[in-house]
Amino acid sequence: MTAVAEDLDMASIGRLLRRRHDEAAEQVSRLQAQTASMLGSHDAGSGDAADVGTVALETAEQAMVTMALQEQLVRLQAALGRLEAGTLGVCERCCEQVPLTRLQVMPWATHCVPCQSVVDRYR
């Protein structure tokens, strides 16, 4: 692959990262607002035990989804930082280039596939 083609591919990866970051940030904000609304509406009225249980379950589910999205947001922010530093796509373990096809699927990837296998074994 030529340097020009590689630069174009990294530019598209950067756009993908920014788009996914913005989408995740929007989803986190929306879920946090929904959770606050659910809790606020529950506080405003009286409900029976089933209502309280339903709100608690829905709130816990939304909190889990929000936490997962926040973790994704952190990974995306770190990848954007690596993009700015010019190190996006460099494996943190072997310092070889992470294949662009892997970055297109997981633009936040920090390891090439062989190194990711090693890292996963020790988790």
Backbone bond lengths (Angstrom), bond angles and torsions (degrees), N, CA, C in turn:
res aa  C-N    CA-C-N  psi(-1)  N-CA   C-N-CA  omega(-1)  CA-C   N-CA-C  phi
1 M - - - 1.456 - - 1.524 107.91 -
2 T 1.299 116.34 137.61 1.464 120.50 -179.23 1.516 110.14 -77.45
3 A 1.325 114.81 161.36 1.474 119.69 179.60 1.517 110.76 -62.77
4 V 1.330 117.76 -37.23 1.463 121.29 179.43 1.523 110.13 -64.50
5 A 1.340 116.82 -45.89 1.466 120.75 179.03 1.525 110.35 -63.24
6 E 1.330 116.32 -40.14 1.459 120.26 178.97 1.523 110.75 -63.70
7 D 1.346 117.12 -41.85 1.468 121.21 177.96 1.524 110.87 -62.28
8 L 1.339 116.32 -41.91 1.468 119.93 178.20 1.514 110.74 -63.60
9 D 1.340 116.36 -41.77 1.460 119.33 179.12 1.526 111.10 -64.84
10 M 1.338 117.35 -41.10 1.462 119.77 178.74 1.522 110.27 -67.18
11 A 1.320 117.04 -32.97 1.466 119.79 176.58 1.517 109.93 -65.16
12 S 1.336 117.79 -40.42 1.467 120.20 178.13 1.522 110.66 -69.12
13 I 1.323 116.90 -34.93 1.473 120.40 175.42 1.527 109.19 -63.87
14 G 1.319 117.39 -40.94 1.463 121.25 177.67 1.514 111.70 -61.47
15 R 1.332 116.87 -43.01 1.470 119.89 177.35 1.523 110.43 -63.84
16 L 1.324 116.55 -40.50 1.465 121.04 178.06 1.523 110.40 -61.90
17 L 1.326 116.64 -45.04 1.466 120.88 178.25 1.524 111.53 -59.32
18 R 1.321 116.18 -47.65 1.467 119.66 -179.07 1.524 111.20 -62.81
19 R 1.341 116.62 -41.34 1.465 120.00 179.53 1.531 110.67 -64.22
20 R 1.336 116.56 -46.00 1.469 119.36 178.99 1.518 111.44 -64.72
21 H 1.330 116.89 -37.66 1.464 120.66 177.33 1.520 110.27 -61.17
22 D 1.327 116.41 -49.42 1.467 120.83 -178.89 1.519 111.43 -62.26
23 E 1.332 117.27 -40.15 1.464 121.07 178.33 1.523 110.97 -64.66
24 A 1.326 117.22 -43.73 1.470 120.87 180.00 1.523 110.56 -65.47
25 A 1.335 117.19 -41.71 1.466 120.48 179.19 1.522 110.57 -63.15
26 E 1.320 116.31 -40.51 1.472 120.55 178.17 1.524 110.94 -64.98
27 Q 1.328 116.98 -41.81 1.467 120.38 179.40 1.524 111.04 -65.07
28 V 1.326 117.33 -40.90 1.465 120.53 178.89 1.523 109.61 -62.10
29 S 1.308 117.15 -46.38 1.469 120.57 179.14 1.523 111.46 -60.46
30 R 1.319 116.07 -44.27 1.463 120.52 -179.49 1.532 111.14 -63.86
31 L 1.326 117.05 -44.11 1.470 119.94 179.27 1.517 111.57 -65.72
32 Q 1.313 117.25 -39.39 1.464 119.65 178.57 1.532 110.28 -64.08
33 A 1.329 117.32 -40.13 1.465 120.92 177.91 1.525 110.58 -66.06
34 Q 1.333 117.11 -41.13 1.465 120.61 178.70 1.524 110.90 -63.57
35 T 1.332 116.25 -42.10 1.465 120.04 179.31 1.521 110.57 -63.45
36 A 1.324 116.27 -44.64 1.475 119.92 178.36 1.517 110.44 -62.24
37 S 1.319 117.36 -39.80 1.460 121.72 178.89 1.523 111.10 -64.55
38 M 1.345 115.73 -43.38 1.469 119.74 178.92 1.523 111.02 -61.39
39 L 1.323 115.39 -44.64 1.464 119.35 -179.45 1.518 110.73 -67.64
40 G 1.338 116.48 -39.30 1.464 120.55 179.27 1.512 112.02 -65.66
41 S 1.323 118.15 -41.67 1.463 120.85 -179.66 1.521 110.79 -69.61
42 H 1.314 116.72 -31.42 1.464 119.58 177.94 1.526 110.12 -70.32
43 D 1.331 116.52 -39.57 1.468 120.12 179.37 1.519 111.40 -66.39
44 A 1.330 117.34 -30.01 1.461 121.23 -175.18 1.517 112.46 -72.00
45 G 1.295 117.43 -29.80 1.459 119.28 -176.48 1.508 111.39 -122.97
46 S 1.310 113.64 165.93 1.456 116.89 176.19 1.514 107.86 -94.76
47 G 1.277 116.20 146.68 1.452 120.69 -179.59 1.502 109.61 -140.67
48 D 1.306 113.78 163.11 1.455 117.46 177.44 1.525 109.46 -82.95
49 A 1.305 116.13 -179.19 1.463 121.21 -176.53 1.523 111.61 -61.61
50 A 1.329 117.04 -35.43 1.467 120.05 179.08 1.526 110.75 -64.90
51 D 1.331 116.76 -41.36 1.464 120.42 177.85 1.522 110.96 -62.10
52 V 1.323 115.40 -44.06 1.461 120.45 179.99 1.531 109.56 -62.15
53 G 1.320 116.54 -43.61 1.468 120.76 179.14 1.511 112.21 -64.46
54 T 1.333 117.08 -41.03 1.466 121.05 178.57 1.509 111.37 -62.99
55 V 1.334 116.50 -45.86 1.461 120.46 179.18 1.527 110.10 -62.97
56 A 1.333 116.95 -42.09 1.465 120.29 179.82 1.521 110.93 -62.69
57 L 1.324 117.44 -43.11 1.455 121.49 179.46 1.530 111.27 -65.46
58 E 1.322 116.62 -46.85 1.464 120.28 179.91 1.525 111.10 -63.88
59 T 1.316 116.86 -38.92 1.459 120.96 178.69 1.524 110.63 -65.33
60 A 1.335 116.91 -42.73 1.464 120.86 178.65 1.526 110.98 -64.40
61 E 1.330 116.96 -41.09 1.465 120.59 178.13 1.524 110.78 -62.64
62 Q 1.328 116.59 -45.40 1.460 120.06 179.42 1.526 111.11 -65.36
63 A 1.310 117.01 -34.92 1.462 120.26 178.57 1.530 110.14 -65.23
64 M 1.330 117.31 -39.66 1.466 120.69 178.55 1.525 110.79 -65.86
65 V 1.310 117.26 -43.71 1.469 121.46 178.58 1.530 109.64 -64.16
66 T 1.326 116.51 -42.42 1.460 121.02 179.47 1.527 110.53 -62.51
67 M 1.326 117.84 -42.50 1.460 120.99 179.02 1.523 110.88 -62.88
68 A 1.327 117.42 -42.10 1.465 120.73 178.50 1.527 110.63 -63.21
69 L 1.319 116.44 -41.68 1.463 120.26 178.01 1.524 111.49 -66.57
70 Q 1.328 116.79 -37.28 1.466 120.16 178.23 1.529 110.42 -65.72
71 E 1.332 117.26 -38.54 1.466 120.64 176.20 1.527 110.08 -63.41
72 Q 1.328 116.23 -41.85 1.459 121.10 177.21 1.525 110.11 -62.46
73 L 1.306 116.55 -41.12 1.461 121.78 178.91 1.530 110.96 -61.56
74 V 1.314 117.31 -40.61 1.468 121.71 177.70 1.529 109.92 -63.17
75 R 1.342 117.26 -44.15 1.466 120.44 177.67 1.531 111.32 -61.56
76 L 1.331 115.83 -41.70 1.462 120.24 179.78 1.524 111.26 -66.64
77 Q 1.341 117.05 -40.92 1.469 120.68 177.98 1.527 110.68 -63.35
78 A 1.332 116.48 -41.06 1.466 120.02 177.72 1.526 110.64 -63.94
79 A 1.332 116.50 -40.88 1.469 120.17 178.53 1.523 110.96 -64.63
80 L 1.324 117.21 -39.27 1.463 120.35 176.55 1.532 110.63 -62.89
81 G 1.313 116.32 -37.87 1.466 120.60 175.83 1.525 111.32 -62.98
82 R 1.341 116.57 -42.55 1.464 120.14 177.09 1.525 111.27 -65.88
83 L 1.341 116.31 -35.54 1.467 120.02 176.88 1.528 109.69 -61.51
84 E 1.335 116.79 -46.70 1.466 121.45 179.64 1.535 111.06 -63.36
85 A 1.323 116.27 -36.46 1.470 120.79 -178.98 1.526 112.34 -79.97
86 G 1.321 116.71 -10.55 1.459 120.61 -179.51 1.518 113.83 81.82
87 T 1.332 116.74 16.02 1.466 119.84 -178.74 1.525 113.03 -109.73
88 L 1.318 117.33 2.59 1.464 119.67 176.97 1.522 108.16 -64.00
89 G 1.317 116.11 132.91 1.455 120.22 178.81 1.513 113.63 92.32
90 V 1.325 117.31 4.15 1.458 121.47 176.02 1.528 107.14 -106.05
91 C 1.327 116.27 122.65 1.466 121.07 -178.37 1.529 109.79 -61.81
92 E 1.318 116.49 130.63 1.464 121.29 -179.26 1.520 112.76 -72.27
93 R 1.321 117.30 -15.99 1.464 120.53 -178.26 1.522 112.19 -95.55
94 C 1.347 117.51 -51.16 1.466 120.68 -174.69 1.526 113.45 -106.81
95 C 1.331 116.84 -6.91 1.473 123.70 179.73 1.529 113.39 65.43
96 E 1.319 117.72 14.97 1.466 121.27 174.40 1.520 108.63 -86.03
97 Q 1.313 116.04 166.21 1.461 121.90 179.73 1.534 109.88 -72.27
98 V 1.318 116.56 130.16 1.462 121.97 172.34 1.527 106.25 -75.77
99 P 1.329 117.76 129.23 1.469 118.91 -178.18 1.532 111.78 -56.44
100 L 1.328 115.37 139.40 1.462 120.56 -179.53 1.524 111.35 -59.96
101 T 1.339 117.21 -31.50 1.469 118.85 178.43 1.528 110.60 -63.54
102 R 1.327 117.32 -35.70 1.471 120.50 176.40 1.526 110.30 -68.07
103 L 1.333 116.60 -42.16 1.460 120.43 179.64 1.528 111.81 -66.57
104 Q 1.325 116.88 -30.10 1.462 119.09 177.99 1.518 110.66 -67.53
105 V 1.335 116.90 -32.23 1.460 121.25 178.55 1.528 110.59 -84.47
106 M 1.317 116.11 -44.33 1.468 122.75 -178.52 1.524 108.57 -129.07
107 P 1.324 118.05 80.91 1.469 119.31 -174.88 1.527 113.84 -64.39
108 W 1.300 118.58 -10.99 1.458 122.37 178.63 1.531 111.56 -94.58
109 A 1.330 117.84 2.11 1.470 121.83 -176.61 1.528 110.67 -56.16
110 T 1.328 115.34 135.73 1.457 121.04 -179.79 1.524 112.38 -109.54
111 H 1.335 116.02 -5.57 1.465 120.42 -178.41 1.521 110.46 -136.93
112 C 1.328 115.69 151.16 1.456 120.34 170.29 1.535 106.89 -71.17
113 V 1.308 118.08 167.93 1.466 121.59 -175.05 1.537 112.02 -60.54
114 P 1.345 119.71 -48.41 1.471 118.21 179.57 1.529 112.90 -58.79
115 C 1.325 116.87 -43.16 1.470 119.78 179.93 1.527 111.31 -69.27
116 Q 1.350 117.78 -35.36 1.466 120.66 177.76 1.525 110.01 -62.28
117 S 1.341 116.45 -36.54 1.470 120.30 177.67 1.524 110.56 -62.41
118 V 1.324 116.76 -41.30 1.462 120.82 178.69 1.523 110.21 -66.33
119 V 1.316 116.87 -45.61 1.467 121.78 -179.71 1.531 110.03 -60.81
120 D 1.332 117.16 -43.84 1.465 120.99 -179.36 1.519 112.36 -63.49
121 R 1.327 117.39 -33.69 1.476 120.74 179.81 1.518 111.91 -65.07
122 Y 1.333 116.79 -29.17 1.461 120.37 -176.31 1.517 113.95 -98.51
123 R 1.320 116.62 9.75 1.472 119.93 176.97 1.483 110.53 -88.40
